[in-house]
């Protein structure tokens, strides 16, 4: 499981946006987003550059 720290998430809409953006990537089996800590856990073997791009396209940044 890969772990990322995401800045800028403030509500459940943010959680849904990040979750859906990452779930749409190849080789992603599951996504867990913890709003309070900003931690995103991804099960699978996604391309790290694609994950970063998907998060940034939703308006958030990696810490």
C-alpha positions in Angstrom: 0.0 0.0 0.0 1.4 3.4 -1.0 0.9 6.4 1.3 0.7 10.0 0.3 0.2 13.2 2.3 -2.2 15.6 0.6 -2.6 19.3 1.5 -5.7 21.4 1.0 -8.5 18.9 1.7 -11.1 20.5 4.0 -14.4 18.6 3.6 -16.0 15.4 2.4 -16.3 16.8 -1.1 -12.5 17.0 -1.1 -12.3 13.3 0.0 -14.7 12.2 -2.8 -12.8 14.3 -5.4 -9.4 12.8 -4.5 -10.8 9.3 -4.1 -12.5 9.3 -7.5 -9.6 10.9 -9.3 -7.2 8.2 -8.0 -9.7 5.3 -8.5 -9.8 6.2 -12.2 -6.1 5.5 -12.6 -4.7 2.1 -13.9 -3.5 -0.5 -11.4 -5.5 1.1 -8.4 -7.3 -1.5 -6.4 -8.6 0.6 -3.5 -8.2 4.2 -2.1 -8.6 5.3 1.5 -8.6 9.0 2.3 -8.3 10.3 5.9 -9.5 13.9 5.8 -8.2 14.8 9.3 -4.6 13.7 8.7 -4.5 14.3 5.0 -3.3 10.8 4.4 -4.2 9.0 1.2 -3.5 5.2 1.1 -3.6 3.5 -2.3 -3.7 -0.3 -2.7 -2.3 -1.5 -6.0 0.6 -0.4 -8.1 -0.3 2.9 -9.7 2.2 5.2 -11.5 3.4 7.7 -8.9 3.6 10.5 -11.5 0.0 9.8 -12.5 -1.1 9.9 -8.8 0.5 13.3 -8.3 -1.0 14.7 -11.4 -4.5 13.4 -10.5 -4.3 15.0 -7.1 -3.0 18.3 -8.4 -5.7 18.4 -11.2 -8.3 18.3 -8.4 -6.7 21.4 -6.8 -4.6 19.8 -4.0 -0.9 19.4 -3.4 1.3 16.6 -2.1 3.1 17.4 1.1 
